Amino acid sequence: MRGALGAAIWIAAVLVVAGSGGLPPRPATPDARVRAQALNAPAQFNGLPRATTFARLTGLPDDPSPFAVTNGEVVHPLTQQPVYGAPGGRPIAVLPATELGDPTWVPVIQTRPGWERVLLPSRPNHLTGWLSVEGAAARNFVVRYSSYLIQVDVGTQRLTVSEDGHSLGSWTVAVGATATPTPIGRTFLLADVKPPGPIYSPLILPLGTHSNILDSFGGGPGTVALHGWPDPAVFGHQVSHGCVRVPAQALHVLSQIPLGTLVLIGRIEGRR
């Protein structure tokens, strides 16, 4: 695959080997026991569509604040759980316990008593849904907090990673070309994929967002990702099909960030 968006779409061909491989442990990733529980999901919601990167869902609300920073709360369903369009409404989809071979972690953007609203990885972009966490339902989730924030400024082609407000590094990167721009708004680290053989990046980090131009690419759903690139000449330019190409040092830092961590994409410089 040579296109940057193809990096993420290539995931469709390697689902059986997707995972963190030999990467350092992620702070917000469940242990092996929890992962095993997640794989044994009940079948009671099998009639509903799955909220995955491959799905296009209807009946769910858009993100009301697509450029806001959250408090870092992330949740992981131990088994597939219903996703509602509104608190107390009817279930619209199910959030699976795993995504692309990794545990599913999604960021919480709003809370109400007994309910949490999360970002979803499905089309259309900026899709959200409500999870019931009231009473016994709370035992179906692991809740943790990510102190990290990833920001991609598409105007300056700059990626910044911070922890508790302190910068861990800032790098010049490559973003989507004018014809195939990197989608803006807040999203999150969806999974990590370690390719089984040598390609242009030792690690691919799919996000919970998709190209707004390409409905599919390379046989996959047009998922956008962060990934490395062997030719540094691309950094500082708008050249990809939507993905963000990052230098090796940035990829190393990103490899240690918890899944579910918020990723803010846009023209960020001067926003605050």
KEKE-3310 file (N, C-alpha, C; in steps of 0.2 Angstrom, whole numbers, plus 5000, padded with zeros to 4 digits):
npx = (5004:5003:4997:4993:4981:4979:4986:4979:4968:4973:4973:4962:4966:4974:4968:4969:4981:4982:4986:4995:5007:5025:5025:5027:5018:5001:4994:4980:4975:4967:4971:4976:4967:4955:4954:4952:4939:4932:4932:4922:4908:4891:4877:4865:4862:4864:4856:4857:4867:4885:4895:4908:4923:4920:4907:4892:4881:4865:4853:4859:4866:4876:4892:4892:4901:4914:4927:4931:4940:4941:4939:4947:4942:4940:4931:4929:4920:4917:4910:4900:4890:4874:4871:4864:4853:4849:4848:4838:4832:4829:4839:4852:4863:4877:4891:4906:4917:4930:4941:4948:4956:4961:4957:4942:4942:4934:4932:4924:4912:4902:4891:4878:4867:4868:4872:4883:4890:4898:4912:4911:4918:4912:4906:4894:4907:4911:4901:4891:4886:4875:4879:4873:4876:4871:4867:4868:4873:4885:4895:4898:4908:4925:4932:4943:4956:4964:4978:4983:4985:4983:4987:4984:4988:4982:4985:4998:5004:5008:5011:5007:5010:5004:5005:4995:4994:5007:5020:5025:5032:5034:5031:5035:5024:5016:5001:4984:4981:4976:4965:4961:4958:4964:4952:4944:4941:4937:4943:4949:4962:4960:4965:4980:4991:5002:5012:5014:5025:5039:5034:5030:5029:5032:5022:5004:4992:4976:4963:4947:4940:4936:4940:4933:4931:4934:4925:4930:4945:4958:4951:4946:4937:4940:4947:4956:4973:4987:5003:5020:5033:5045:5052:5058:5056:5042:5037:5029:5021:5006:5001:4995:4983:4974:4978:4989:5006:5020:5036:5049:5052:5041:5032:5036:5033:5019:5016:5016:5005:4989:4975:4960:4963:4961:4961:4964:4960:4963:4964:4973:4983:4983:4969:4965)
npy = (4994:5011:5023:5035:5035:5022:5015:5014:5007:4996:4988:4980:4969:4962:4958:4947:4947:4959:4970:4974:4969:4968:4980:4994:4992:4999:5012:5012:5000:4985:4970:4953:4945:4952:4955:4942:4940:4949:4944:4935:4938:4941:4935:4942:4955:4953:4956:4970:4983:4983:4994:4998:5002:4999:5001:5010:5020:5025:5036:5040:5052:5067:5073:5086:5096:5096:5101:5101:5098:5084:5077:5066:5054:5037:5022:5005:4992:4976:4966:4965:4979:4988:5003:5018:5030:5041:5045:5032:5029:5019:5005:5007:5002:4991:4991:4984:4973:4972:4979:4978:4969:4973:4978:4987:5004:5019:5037:5047:5059:5066:5066:5059:5056:5039:5037:5037:5047:5043:5045:5037:5025:5023:5027:5041:5053:5060:5054:5049:5041:5034:5026:5014:5015:5012:5006:4988:4988:4995:4986:4981:4988:4994:5008:5021:5034:5044:5053:5060:5070:5071:5081:5087:5099:5104:5115:5120:5108:5100:5090:5087:5080:5079:5077:5078:5092:5095:5096:5083:5082:5089:5088:5090:5085:5075:5078:5076:5078:5092:5088:5076:5078:5078:5073:5084:5088:5081:5065:5048:5037:5022:5009:4998:4992:4981:4978:4962:4960:4968:4985:5002:5007:5003:5002:5005:5016:5016:5028:5034:5039:5044:5046:5060:5060:5049:5034:5022:5013:5004:4992:4993:5003:5016:5021:5033:5035:5036:5035:5029:5035:5032:5041:5056:5068:5071:5077:5091:5094:5093:5079:5066:5053:5056:5051:5054:5056:5052:5056:5045:5046:5052:5042:5033:5039:5040:5026:5023:5028:5027:5018:5025:5037:5055:5063:5077:5086:5099:5116:5122:5130:5145:5144:5143)
npz = (5000:4996:4998:5010:5017:5014:5023:5035:5030:5025:5036:5036:5030:5039:5051:5059:5064:5071:5084:5100:5099:5102:5109:5122:5137:5138:5148:5149:5145:5147:5157:5153:5158:5158:5145:5140:5145:5138:5125:5126:5123:5126:5116:5115:5109:5096:5085:5082:5073:5073:5081:5074:5065:5052:5050:5045:5053:5058:5066:5078:5088:5083:5088:5099:5102:5093:5094:5107:5122:5132:5149:5150:5153:5149:5143:5143:5136:5144:5138:5123:5122:5123:5113:5114:5107:5115:5133:5141:5129:5115:5111:5098:5092:5095:5105:5102:5112:5107:5095:5080:5084:5096:5114:5115:5118:5122:5122:5134:5133:5139:5153:5162:5176:5178:5165:5151:5138:5123:5111:5095:5083:5071:5054:5051:5053:5069:5076:5090:5105:5118:5133:5145:5162:5174:5190:5191:5178:5177:5180:5168:5162:5161:5168:5166:5166:5154:5154:5143:5128:5111:5098:5081:5070:5056:5048:5051:5049:5061:5074:5091:5107:5123:5141:5155:5152:5149:5137:5128:5116:5100:5083:5065:5053:5040:5032:5025:5008:4997:4990:4996:5011:5028:5040:5051:5068:5084:5089:5092:5098:5091:5090:5089:5077:5072:5059:5050:5042:5033:5030:5026:5038:5055:5064:5065:5069:5070:5069:5076:5065:5048:5031:5023:5010:5003:5002:5003:5003:4996:4999:5011:5024:5023:5034:5045:5050:5061:5057:5053:5041:5028:5021:5024:5018:5015:5026:5034:5023:5013:5008:5009:5008:5018:5030:5044:5043:5052:5060:5066:5079:5085:5082:5091:5103:5102:5102:5115:5121:5129:5122:5116:5120:5118:5102:5094:5080:5068:5064:5074:5080:5089:5092:5105)
capx = (5000:5007:4994:4993:4975:4979:4989:4974:4963:4977:4971:4957:4969:4978:4965:4971:4987:4981:4987:5001:5014:5030:5025:5027:5011:4998:4991:4973:4974:4965:4975:4974:4960:4949:4954:4948:4932:4929:4931:4916:4903:4884:4874:4858:4862:4867:4852:4859:4873:4890:4898:4915:4926:4918:4900:4889:4876:4860:4849:4863:4868:4882:4896:4889:4907:4919:4934:4932:4945:4937:4943:4952:4939:4939:4928:4930:4915:4919:4906:4897:4885:4870:4872:4857:4853:4847:4847:4832:4829:4830:4846:4853:4869:4881:4898:4909:4922:4936:4941:4954:4961:4963:4951:4938:4942:4931:4932:4918:4912:4896:4889:4871:4866:4867:4873:4889:4890:4905:4913:4910:4922:4909:4903:4898:4912:4908:4895:4891:4881:4875:4880:4869:4880:4867:4867:4872:4876:4891:4900:4900:4913:4931:4933:4950:4958:4970:4981:4987:4981:4986:4984:4986:4987:4983:4987:5005:5007:5012:5008:5010:5008:5005:5002:4993:4996:5014:5022:5030:5035:5030:5034:5032:5021:5012:4993:4980:4982:4970:4959:4959:4961:4963:4946:4945:4937:4940:4942:4953:4966:4956:4969:4987:4992:5009:5012:5017:5031:5041:5031:5033:5028:5032:5016:4999:4987:4970:4959:4940:4937:4936:4940:4926:4931:4935:4921:4934:4952:4962:4947:4944:4932:4943:4949:4962:4977:4993:5008:5027:5034:5052:5054:5056:5054:5035:5035:5028:5017:4999:5002:4993:4976:4970:4982:4995:5012:5024:5043:5050:5052:5034:5028:5038:5030:5012:5015:5015:4999:4983:4970:4954:4965:4958:4965:4961:4963:4961:4968:4973:4987:4979:4962:4964)
capy = (5000:5017:5029:5036:5032:5015:5012:5012:5003:4990:4984:4975:4962:4959:4958:4941:4948:4965:4970:4978:4965:4969:4987:4994:4992:5005:5012:5011:4994:4980:4965:4948:4942:4956:4954:4936:4941:4953:4940:4930:4943:4938:4936:4945:4961:4952:4959:4977:4984:4984:5001:4997:5007:4996:5002:5017:5020:5030:5036:5042:5060:5070:5076:5093:5100:5092:5103:5102:5093:5080:5076:5061:5048:5032:5016:4998:4987:4970:4962:4970:4983:4992:5010:5022:5037:5046:5041:5030:5028:5012:5003:5008:4998:4988:4993:4977:4973:4972:4982:4977:4964:4976:4980:4994:5010:5025:5043:5049:5067:5069:5061:5060:5050:5032:5036:5041:5048:5042:5045:5030:5024:5022:5033:5047:5056:5064:5050:5048:5036:5034:5019:5014:5013:5013:5000:4982:4989:4998:4981:4979:4992:4997:5015:5024:5040:5045:5060:5062:5073:5071:5087:5088:5105:5103:5121:5120:5101:5099:5085:5088:5076:5082:5073:5083:5099:5096:5094:5077:5083:5092:5086:5092:5079:5076:5077:5075:5083:5096:5084:5071:5081:5074:5075:5088:5087:5076:5058:5045:5031:5016:5002:4998:4987:4980:4974:4956:4960:4975:4990:5009:5009:4997:5002:5009:5018:5019:5033:5033:5044:5042:5051:5063:5060:5042:5030:5016:5013:4998:4987:4995:5008:5023:5024:5037:5033:5039:5030:5032:5035:5031:5047:5062:5074:5072:5080:5098:5095:5090:5074:5060:5052:5058:5049:5058:5052:5055:5054:5039:5048:5054:5036:5029:5042:5038:5019:5022:5032:5023:5018:5029:5044:5060:5066:5083:5088:5105:5122:5122:5136:5151:5143:5145)
capz = (5000:4995:5000:5018:5020:5013:5029:5039:5026:5025:5042:5035:5028:5044:5057:5063:5068:5074:5092:5102:5098:5107:5111:5129:5140:5138:5154:5149:5142:5152:5158:5149:5161:5156:5138:5139:5147:5133:5119:5127:5123:5125:5109:5115:5105:5089:5079:5081:5070:5078:5081:5072:5060:5046:5050:5044:5058:5058:5072:5084:5088:5082:5093:5100:5103:5090:5095:5114:5126:5138:5156:5149:5155:5144:5145:5139:5138:5145:5133:5119:5126:5118:5112:5114:5104:5120:5139:5142:5123:5112:5108:5091:5090:5100:5105:5104:5117:5104:5089:5076:5088:5103:5118:5113:5122:5119:5126:5137:5131:5142:5158:5166:5181:5175:5158:5148:5131:5121:5104:5092:5078:5065:5050:5049:5058:5074:5079:5097:5108:5125:5136:5151:5167:5180:5194:5189:5171:5178:5180:5161:5159:5165:5167:5167:5163:5150:5155:5137:5123:5104:5093:5074:5067:5049:5045:5051:5049:5067:5079:5098:5112:5130:5147:5160:5150:5148:5131:5127:5110:5094:5077:5059:5050:5034:5032:5019:5002:4997:4987:5001:5017:5034:5043:5057:5074:5089:5088:5097:5096:5091:5090:5086:5072:5071:5053:5051:5038:5032:5026:5027:5045:5060:5068:5062:5074:5067:5073:5076:5060:5041:5026:5021:5002:5000:5005:5004:5000:4997:5001:5018:5025:5023:5041:5045:5055:5062:5055:5051:5034:5027:5017:5028:5013:5015:5032:5032:5017:5012:5003:5010:5007:5024:5036:5046:5043:5057:5060:5070:5087:5086:5082:5097:5109:5101:5104:5122:5123:5130:5118:5119:5121:5113:5097:5092:5073:5065:5064:5082:5083:5090:5094:5112)
cpx = (5004:5004:4993:4987:4975:4982:4984:4969:4967:4975:4966:4960:4973:4975:4967:4977:4987:4983:4993:5007:5019:5030:5025:5019:5008:4994:4984:4971:4972:4970:4973:4968:4954:4949:4950:4941:4928:4928:4925:4910:4896:4881:4867:4857:4864:4862:4853:4866:4878:4894:4906:4917:4923:4910:4898:4882:4871:4856:4853:4865:4875:4885:4894:4895:4913:4926:4935:4937:4941:4942:4947:4948:4938:4936:4929:4924:4918:4916:4903:4891:4881:4872:4865:4858:4851:4846:4839:4828:4830:4837:4846:4858:4872:4888:4902:4915:4929:4935:4948:4959:4963:4956:4948:4939:4939:4931:4925:4917:4906:4894:4882:4871:4864:4869:4879:4888:4897:4905:4913:4915:4919:4907:4896:4902:4908:4902:4896:4886:4881:4875:4876:4874:4877:4866:4871:4876:4883:4897:4902:4906:4919:4931:4940:4951:4964:4972:4984:4982:4985:4983:4988:4984:4988:4985:4995:5008:5011:5008:5011:5006:5009:5002:5001:4995:5003:5016:5027:5034:5031:5034:5031:5030:5018:5005:4990:4981:4975:4964:4957:4962:4960:4957:4947:4940:4940:4938:4947:4957:4961:4959:4976:4988:4999:5009:5016:5024:5033:5037:5034:5033:5028:5026:5011:4994:4981:4966:4951:4937:4939:4937:4933:4926:4931:4931:4925:4940:4955:4958:4944:4939:4934:4945:4955:4966:4983:4998:5015:5027:5042:5055:5053:5055:5047:5033:5034:5024:5010:5000:4999:4985:4971:4974:4987:5001:5017:5031:5043:5050:5045:5030:5030:5034:5022:5011:5014:5009:4993:4978:4964:4956:4962:4963:4961:4964:4959:4966:4969:4977:4983:4972:4961:4966)
cpy = (5006:5023:5029:5033:5025:5012:5010:5007:4996:4985:4979:4968:4959:4959:4953:4942:4955:4965:4974:4975:4966:4976:4988:4994:4999:5006:5011:5005:4988:4974:4959:4945:4946:4955:4947:4936:4944:4949:4935:4934:4939:4939:4940:4951:4959:4954:4966:4977:4985:4991:5000:5002:5005:4998:5009:5016:5026:5030:5038:5049:5061:5073:5084:5098:5097:5095:5104:5097:5090:5080:5070:5054:5043:5026:5011:4994:4980:4965:4967:4973:4987:5000:5013:5028:5043:5042:5039:5028:5020:5011:5004:5003:4995:4990:4986:4978:4974:4976:4981:4973:4967:4977:4987:4999:5016:5031:5045:5057:5070:5064:5064:5055:5044:5031:5040:5041:5047:5043:5038:5030:5023:5028:5034:5049:5060:5061:5049:5043:5036:5027:5019:5011:5013:5006:4994:4983:4991:4992:4978:4983:4993:5004:5017:5031:5041:5052:5063:5066:5073:5077:5087:5094:5104:5109:5121:5113:5099:5095:5086:5083:5079:5077:5078:5090:5100:5093:5088:5077:5086:5091:5089:5085:5080:5074:5076:5080:5087:5092:5078:5073:5077:5077:5079:5086:5082:5069:5054:5039:5025:5009:5003:4992:4986:4975:4968:4956:4967:4979:4997:5011:5003:4997:5007:5010:5021:5023:5031:5038:5041:5047:5053:5063:5053:5037:5023:5017:5007:4992:4988:5001:5015:5026:5027:5035:5037:5034:5033:5032:5036:5037:5053:5068:5076:5076:5088:5099:5091:5085:5068:5059:5054:5056:5054:5054:5056:5052:5048:5040:5049:5047:5032:5032:5039:5031:5018:5025:5027:5023:5021:5036:5049:5062:5072:5086:5094:5110:5124:5128:5142:5150:5145:5152)
cpz = (5000:4998:5008:5020:5019:5019:5034:5036:5026:5031:5041:5033:5033:5051:5062:5066:5071:5082:5093:5101:5104:5110:5119:5131:5140:5145:5155:5146:5147:5152:5154:5152:5158:5148:5136:5140:5141:5127:5120:5128:5122:5118:5109:5111:5098:5083:5078:5077:5075:5076:5080:5067:5053:5045:5048:5048:5057:5065:5079:5083:5086:5088:5094:5101:5100:5091:5103:5117:5131:5144:5156:5151:5149:5147:5140:5141:5138:5140:5129:5122:5121:5118:5110:5110:5109:5127:5139:5135:5121:5110:5100:5088:5096:5099:5107:5109:5114:5097:5086:5080:5095:5107:5115:5119:5119:5124:5128:5136:5135:5147:5161:5171:5177:5168:5156:5141:5128:5113:5101:5085:5071:5060:5052:5054:5063:5077:5086:5099:5115:5128:5143:5157:5174:5183:5192:5182:5171:5178:5173:5158:5164:5163:5170:5165:5160:5152:5149:5132:5116:5100:5087:5071:5059:5045:5045:5050:5055:5071:5086:5102:5119:5135:5152:5158:5148:5142:5131:5121:5105:5088:5071:5056:5043:5035:5025:5014:5001:4994:4992:5008:5023:5038:5050:5062:5079:5088:5093:5094:5097:5092:5088:5082:5071:5064:5053:5047:5037:5028:5028:5034:5050:5064:5065:5068:5071:5072:5072:5071:5053:5037:5024:5013:5000:5005:5007:5001:5001:5000:5008:5018:5025:5030:5041:5051:5056:5061:5053:5043:5033:5024:5021:5024:5013:5021:5031:5026:5017:5007:5003:5008:5013:5030:5038:5047:5048:5057:5066:5077:5089:5087:5089:5103:5108:5103:5111:5125:5124:5124:5121:5120:5116:5108:5094:5085:5071:5064:5071:5084:5083:5092:5101:5114)
residu = (MET:ARG:GLY:ALA:LEU:GLY:ALA:ALA:ILE:TRP:ILE:ALA:ALA:VAL:LEU:VAL:VAL:ALA:GLY:SER:GLY:GLY:LEU:PRO:PRO:ARG:PRO:ALA:THR:PRO:ASP:ALA:ARG:VAL:ARG:ALA:GLN:ALA:LEU:ASN:ALA:PRO:ALA:GLN:PHE:ASN:GLY:LEU:PRO:ARG:ALA:THR:THR:PHE:ALA:ARG:LEU:THR:GLY:LEU:PRO:ASP:ASP:PRO:SER:PRO:PHE:ALA:VAL:THR:ASN:GLY:GLU:VAL:VAL:HIS:PRO:LEU:THR:GLN:GLN:PRO:VAL:TYR:GLY:ALA:PRO:GLY:GLY:ARG:PRO:ILE:ALA:VAL:LEU:PRO:ALA:THR:GLU:LEU:GLY:ASP:PRO:THR:TRP:VAL:PRO:VAL:ILE:GLN:THR:ARG:PRO:GLY:TRP:GLU:ARG:VAL:LEU:LEU:PRO:SER:ARG:PRO:ASN:HIS:LEU:THR:GLY:TRP:LEU:SER:VAL:GLU:GLY:ALA:ALA:ALA:ARG:ASN:PHE:VAL:VAL:ARG:TYR:SER:SER:TYR:LEU:ILE:GLN:VAL:ASP:VAL:GLY:THR:GLN:ARG:LEU:THR:VAL:SER:GLU:ASP:GLY:HIS:SER:LEU:GLY:SER:TRP:THR:VAL:ALA:VAL:GLY:ALA:THR:ALA:THR:PRO:THR:PRO:ILE:GLY:ARG:THR:PHE:LEU:LEU:ALA:ASP:VAL:LYS:PRO:PRO:GLY:PRO:ILE:TYR:SER:PRO:LEU:ILE:LEU:PRO:LEU:GLY:THR:HIS:SER:ASN:ILE:LEU:ASP:SER:PHE:GLY:GLY:GLY:PRO:GLY:THR:VAL:ALA:LEU:HIS:GLY:TRP:PRO:ASP:PRO:ALA:VAL:PHE:GLY:HIS:GLN:VAL:SER:HIS:GLY:CYS:VAL:ARG:VAL:PRO:ALA:GLN:ALA:LEU:HIS:VAL:LEU:SER:GLN:ILE:PRO:LEU:GLY:THR:LEU:VAL:LEU:ILE:GLY:ARG:ILE:GLU:GLY:ARG:ARG)
# end
